[in-house]
Amino acid sequence: MAHQGVWLAAVVVAGVMGWPSRAVATEPGTVAAQPSLMAPHARVRGVGPKLMAIINEATARSTTFRGLVDQINSTDGIVYVSEGQCKHGVRACLSNTMTMAGPNRVLRIIVDPRKTEGELMGSIGHELQHAVEVLSHRNIRSGSEMTLFYINSVGLSGDRFETYAAIVTGNAVRTELHESAAAARREHQLP
């Protein structure tokens, strides 16, 4: 109970602090300013400056990650990404809870901050795919309905689930980030 209060306080503080703008790569070597991913109307929100920056960078460097954000932006869901510990020893997870905030369904992704930035981006992409899976079904409006969805879709081991789509998505994000970094290194080596 106290942990939820801390998380909610962090969300409120992050909202009051304001959200940084993001840049999106349009062509190799060019960057276009975009509306802030972390603006109040944004549907994917990092809790704290580190996660805000990581989400912004992943959105700029990975087409797959950006597509996930766009899909979530077209739903009635809001997804908060925060640091914390997941059960079962996993280092990132979509919390099996859902709350309502007015007409919005609110989900929470938890990530282990000890991961490298690239691994965090891939893991967040993986978990955003799970969020898309849930938010794609407007009739899912609670944690228990999320659980039933995953039991019926993929089976559930205790309160843990996994989908092939999330595995593929996380790997695609990691690949795109690696390719983006390699392209940036090649660009800086040119005379």
C-alpha positions as CSV (number, residue, x, y, z in Angstrom):
1,M,0.0,0.0,0.0
2,A,2.8,2.4,0.9
3,H,4.6,1.5,-2.3
4,Q,1.6,2.5,-4.4
5,G,1.5,5.9,-2.6
6,V,5.2,6.5,-3.4
7,W,4.6,5.6,-7.0
8,L,1.6,7.9,-7.3
9,A,3.6,10.7,-5.6
10,A,6.4,10.2,-8.2
11,V,3.8,10.4,-11.0
12,V,2.4,13.7,-9.7
13,V,5.9,15.1,-9.1
14,A,6.9,14.1,-12.7
15,G,3.8,15.7,-14.1
16,V,4.5,19.0,-12.2
17,M,8.1,19.1,-13.3
18,G,7.1,19.1,-17.0
19,W,8.1,16.9,-19.8
20,P,11.1,17.3,-22.1
21,S,10.6,17.6,-25.8
22,R,11.7,14.8,-28.1
23,A,13.4,14.7,-31.4
24,V,12.6,12.1,-34.0
25,A,15.1,11.0,-36.7
26,T,13.5,11.7,-40.1
27,E,16.4,10.7,-42.3
28,P,19.9,9.6,-41.4
29,G,21.7,12.6,-40.2
30,T,18.6,14.8,-39.7
31,V,16.4,15.4,-36.7
32,A,13.0,17.1,-36.6
33,A,11.5,18.5,-33.5
34,Q,8.3,16.8,-32.5
35,P,5.6,17.6,-29.9
36,S,6.7,16.3,-26.5
37,L,6.2,12.6,-26.0
38,M,5.8,13.4,-22.3
39,A,3.2,16.2,-22.7
40,P,0.1,15.9,-20.6
41,H,-1.8,14.4,-23.5
42,A,0.9,11.7,-24.1
43,R,-0.1,8.2,-23.3
44,V,3.3,6.7,-22.6
45,R,5.0,8.4,-19.7
46,G,8.3,7.9,-18.0
47,V,8.4,8.5,-14.2
48,G,11.5,10.5,-13.6
49,P,14.0,12.2,-15.9
50,K,16.0,9.1,-16.7
51,L,13.1,7.1,-17.9
52,M,11.6,10.1,-19.8
53,A,15.0,10.4,-21.6
54,I,15.2,6.7,-22.4
55,I,11.6,6.6,-23.8
56,N,12.3,9.7,-25.9
57,E,15.6,8.2,-27.3
58,A,14.0,4.9,-28.0
59,T,11.1,6.6,-29.8
60,A,13.6,8.6,-31.9
61,R,15.9,5.6,-32.8
62,S,13.5,2.7,-33.2
63,T,10.6,2.5,-35.7
64,T,9.1,-0.4,-33.8
65,F,9.2,1.5,-30.4
66,R,7.7,4.6,-32.1
67,G,4.9,2.4,-33.6
68,L,4.1,1.0,-30.1
69,V,3.8,4.5,-28.7
70,D,1.6,5.5,-31.6
71,Q,-0.6,2.5,-31.1
72,I,-1.0,3.3,-27.4
73,N,-1.7,7.0,-28.2
74,S,-4.7,5.8,-30.3
75,T,-6.3,4.1,-27.2
76,D,-7.9,5.2,-24.0
77,G,-4.9,3.9,-22.1
78,I,-2.1,5.7,-20.3
79,V,1.1,3.7,-19.6
80,Y,3.5,4.8,-16.9
81,V,7.0,3.4,-17.0
82,S,8.7,3.4,-13.6
83,E,11.7,1.9,-11.8
84,G,11.1,-0.9,-9.4
85,Q,11.2,-4.6,-8.7
86,C,9.1,-7.2,-10.5
87,K,8.1,-10.5,-9.0
88,H,9.6,-13.8,-10.1
89,G,13.1,-12.3,-10.6
90,V,12.3,-10.7,-14.0
91,R,13.9,-7.4,-14.7
92,A,10.9,-5.8,-16.5
93,C,7.2,-6.4,-16.3
94,L,3.7,-5.0,-17.1
95,S,2.1,-4.9,-13.7
96,N,-1.0,-7.1,-13.7
97,T,-3.1,-4.2,-12.4
98,M,-5.2,-1.6,-14.1
99,T,-6.7,1.5,-12.6
100,M,-9.2,3.9,-14.1
101,A,-8.6,7.6,-14.2
102,G,-11.7,9.2,-15.6
103,P,-12.2,7.6,-19.0
104,N,-8.6,6.3,-19.2
105,R,-7.3,2.9,-18.4
106,V,-4.0,3.2,-16.6
107,L,-1.2,0.6,-16.8
108,R,2.2,0.4,-15.2
109,I,5.4,-1.0,-16.6
110,I,8.1,-1.6,-14.0
111,V,11.8,-1.8,-15.0
112,D,15.0,-2.6,-13.2
113,P,17.2,0.5,-13.4
114,R,20.4,-1.5,-13.3
115,K,20.0,-2.5,-16.9
116,T,22.0,-0.6,-19.6
117,E,20.1,2.0,-21.4
118,G,19.9,-0.2,-24.6
119,E,18.5,-3.1,-22.6
120,L,16.0,-0.8,-20.8
121,M,14.8,0.4,-24.2
122,G,14.4,-3.1,-25.5
123,S,12.7,-4.3,-22.3
124,I,10.3,-1.3,-22.3
125,G,9.5,-2.1,-25.9
126,H,8.7,-5.7,-25.0
127,E,6.4,-4.5,-22.1
128,L,4.8,-1.8,-24.3
129,Q,3.8,-4.7,-26.6
130,H,2.0,-6.3,-23.7
131,A,0.3,-3.0,-23.0
132,V,-0.9,-2.8,-26.6
133,E,-2.2,-6.4,-26.3
134,V,-4.3,-5.4,-23.3
135,L,-5.4,-1.9,-24.6
136,S,-6.5,-3.3,-27.9
137,H,-9.4,-4.9,-26.0
138,R,-11.6,-2.1,-24.8
139,N,-13.6,-4.5,-22.6
140,I,-10.5,-5.1,-20.4
141,R,-11.0,-2.6,-17.6
142,S,-9.4,-4.2,-14.5
143,G,-6.5,-6.3,-13.4
144,S,-8.7,-9.4,-13.1
145,E,-9.9,-8.9,-16.6
146,M,-6.2,-8.6,-17.7
147,T,-5.5,-11.9,-16.0
148,L,-8.4,-13.6,-17.6
149,F,-7.3,-12.3,-21.0
150,Y,-3.9,-13.7,-20.6
151,I,-5.2,-17.0,-19.2
152,N,-7.4,-17.4,-22.3
153,S,-4.8,-16.1,-24.8
154,V,-1.5,-17.6,-23.8
155,G,-1.9,-19.4,-20.5
156,L,-0.6,-18.1,-17.3
157,S,2.0,-19.5,-14.9
158,G,0.9,-18.1,-11.5
159,D,0.5,-14.4,-12.3
160,R,3.2,-14.5,-14.9
161,F,2.6,-14.4,-18.7
162,E,4.5,-14.2,-21.9
163,T,3.6,-13.7,-25.6
164,Y,5.6,-14.4,-28.7
165,A,4.7,-11.0,-30.0
166,A,6.3,-9.3,-27.1
167,I,9.5,-11.3,-27.5
168,V,9.7,-10.5,-31.2
169,T,9.0,-6.8,-30.5
170,G,11.7,-6.5,-27.8
171,N,14.2,-8.1,-30.1
172,A,13.2,-5.8,-33.0
173,V,13.7,-2.7,-30.8
174,R,17.1,-4.0,-29.7
175,T,18.1,-4.6,-33.3
176,E,17.0,-1.2,-34.5
177,L,18.8,0.5,-31.7
178,H,22.0,-1.4,-32.6
179,E,21.6,-0.5,-36.2
180,S,21.0,3.2,-35.3
181,A,24.1,3.3,-33.1
182,A,26.2,1.6,-35.9
183,A,24.9,4.2,-38.4
184,A,25.7,7.0,-36.1
185,R,29.3,5.7,-35.6
186,R,29.8,5.4,-39.4
187,E,28.5,8.9,-39.8
188,H,31.0,10.3,-37.3
189,Q,33.8,8.5,-39.0
190,L,33.2,10.2,-42.4
191,P,35.6,13.0,-43.3
